[in-house]
């Protein structure tokens, strides 16, 4: 991984990535796939983002954008040709300077409990680490007697707190654990029915400059139509609820090629109340489905539940 803006030898494409093991691993997967399909060489360019250096918890920062803006700045400055993000980290507000040129096929969207026992088997008062209000709210609905501890850091740091005796378990995205080869430590995968994932969880976004027609065309070979329609619907729900990724909002959609099924929930942070609704329709109407579902949720009181997270 290079440090600076210079193009790679032989005209290699420069892919900007955060420096964490998970980020470089998923960027490497995208790079390898692009090379296999186009024959173009790709080199990784490491970028340090605000989310990587701040000590504040992500929920306090609003969550979205803290891992993204530095990569976008390097992209606009021409230091890199394209960038890879975890889609759930992307703000829902569009940036006119960039375009999501590809959303590759989604990996496992579920949340995973890493620890020595399943959630139901943890002793009362067990300390479970997660930096996500969405996870905390849904976990409290399942086990209100546990102590949910805000944590941050990379996967190794979080998992290390279990071995150190600071925590009984941590909750992380299954897709990320799979990408870095840590699935053997998963005690439980939460099914979609019991814990809805973050909008876009398990998917990657490949961004380039909005005016770079050559790069947009090149990256299109990575795009998966069904994944794109599904995560579009999920993210529209989040945007229409005017919530960031730090809000207790879960959403998941599946495009089977004919019908797009979308389910979303907003859960009070104490886990006692929730609004959960579903809809289905034509995949080409993903944005309309997301907006309509969000409107239904607001009518059922979702806005009140989200507002309570700051009280």
Secondary structure, 3 states (H helix, E strand, C coil): CECCCCCCCCCCEEEEEECCHHHHHHHHHHHHHHHHHHCCCEEEEEECCHHHHCCCCHHHHCCCCCCCHHHHHHHHCCCCCEEEEEHHHCCCCCCCCEEEEECCCCCCCCEEEEECCCHHHCCCCCEEECCCHHHHHHHHHHCCCCEEECCCCCHHHHHHHHHCCCCCEEEEEHHHHHHCCCHHHEEEECCCCCCCCCCCCCCEEEEEECCCHHHHHHHHHHCCHHHHHHHHHHHHHHHHCCCCCCCCEEEEEEECCCCEEEEEEEECCCCCCEEEEEEEECHHHHHHHHHHHHHHHHHCCHHHHHHHHHC
